[in-house]
Amino acid sequence: MANLTEQIVIFKASPHRVYEALMDSAQHSAFTNSKAEISREVGGVYTAYDGYITGVNLELVPDQKIVQSWHASDWPEHQVSVVTFLLTELAGGGTHLDFSHVDVPNGSEEEFTQGWIDNYWEPMEAYFEK
């Protein structure tokens, strides 16, 4: 069975803003305070957190869905996981983000669950409030 972390996050920003924060190199760099270079094409590569994270865009549906392979630089070379971001607009405005991260290394599920909160959701929330 694949190791999995799943999270639901609510943002006060539109699905378009959330998608752009994740997929636009400048915005991603701004909310993470680190260098990110992100292709906007399926099959295109991306890097984030000054090269700590690398991967490939597997599926992109603007403002709705992002699926990417995901590899951390301190993992074994063959270790690749998959992240999925599903964005749904809330009736009163804002975004419901259904997130999953599959195939994280054994025993690191809690570390990655907290890592997404500390390194993505909280900084994104602060970024949207600016």
Order of alpha helices (4+ residues) and beta strands (2+ residues): beta-alpha-alpha-beta-beta-beta-beta-beta-beta-alpha-alpha
